């Protein structure tokens, strides 16, 4: 079983970051992009007309949750130098619960600064992955 990073100092490859869980409401979706007619995100009837059971969560909201998880762990090292590369592999429906997860895959020295890279993903309440990718940021607070 992988270790869990309760403190930012735990940088061993294979260490899991603390997960971030969010249940996504229609209000959050509306606030993210504004309410518009004929939108699969904000118009229930339009989403159904397009074959979905309800409005879809904007894919970039998942990326925002990965960013929040990384910022909680690395702080300014992610805000000022963080990177996310992600693929959206399954739509997320309003009301679903997403959990952002990550596991440390490497730590490198970049210009004298420690950069931590993780494999990251989001999964719905059934454990089905909806986003996969990687993220990295600087762990400057670990420099001696």
N, C-alpha and C positions, 0 to 999 in steps of 0.2 A: 504494500500500500504506500503511495507517495506521501512524503512529508507535506505538511501545510505551513505556509509562510505566515506566522502570526506576527512576526517582526520583519521589517525590511532587510535586516542583516542576513536572513536565510536566503542565500543565493545559489545553493547547490542545484545542479541540474537535476530535474525530476521533482523539484519542490512545487507544490500547488499553491497558487495564490488563493486568498480567501474569496469565495464566489460572491457574486452580486446578483440578487434576485429581485425582479420587478414584474408586477402584474400591470399590464398596459391597458389603460382605459381609453374610451373614445375621446374624452376631454383632453388627454395628453396628446393624442393624435391630432386633434383639431388645433391645439396650441402650437404644435410643431410646425404645421404648414399652412394653417388657416383653413377655414371651412370654404369649400368650393363645390359647386354643382358638378355632376358628371366626373367625380373623382372616386377611384376605388378606395381611397383613404378616408373620405369624409361623407360620402353619399351612400347610405345603406342600400338603396334600391339600385343604384348604378353598380355597386360591387356585386350584388346578386345577379344583375343582368350580365355581368362579365364572368359569372360562373363561380364566384366565391360565396361562402356562407354568410359572410359579414365583411365589413371594411378591413383592409389590410393595414398593418403597421408599416410606416415608412422604414425601408431597409436601413437607412442611416441612423435610426434610433438604436438599432443593435450596436452599431459602431460607437455610438455615444456611451452605451453601457460598458463596453470594453474600455473606452477611454476613462470613464469614471472609476472603474476597477483599477486601472493602471495608475491613475492619479492618486487614488487612496493609498496605493502601495509605494509609489515612487515620488509623489508630490511634485515639486518644481522640476525634478529631473524628467518627468514626463511632459509637463506643461511646456517646458522650454527644451525641446529636443526629442519628444516622443514621436513614434511612427506607428501607424497601423496599416496593415495590408490585409484586406478581407474579401471573401467571396460570399455572396448571399445564396444559399442553396435550397432554402425552403421558405415560402411565405409564412408570415406570422399574422394571425388573426386577432382582432381586438378582443380583449379579455383573457388572452393567453398569458401565462407566466413564463418569462424568460429568465434563465440563469446564465450569466456570463462567467466563464471559467478560463483558467490559464495554468500552464505548467512551464516552468523555466526550462529552456532548451540550451541556452549558452550565456556566458558572460565574457565580454571582451574589453580590451583596453582600446579606446578610440581617442587618440590625441591626448593621452594622459588621463582620460575620464573613463570610469567603468560603465559600460553599457550592458544592460540585461535584456535578453530576448526571450520571449515566451511564445509558445503555441497557444492560440486562444480560440475559443468557440462560444457560441450561445446555443442553448438547447431549450426546448419548450418543456412543459410540465410532464410530457410523456418521455422525456429524455432524448427526443429527436433533435439532431443538430440543425440549426437554421442559418448559422454563420460559421465559417471556418477561416483561420488565417494566422497571422503572427503580429506581434506588437513588440516594441522595444522602447527603452528610455534609459536615461542616465541615473546611476545610483551614486551621485556625488557625495551624499551624506555618509557613504562608507569609506571615503578617502581618509587616510590617516594624516 
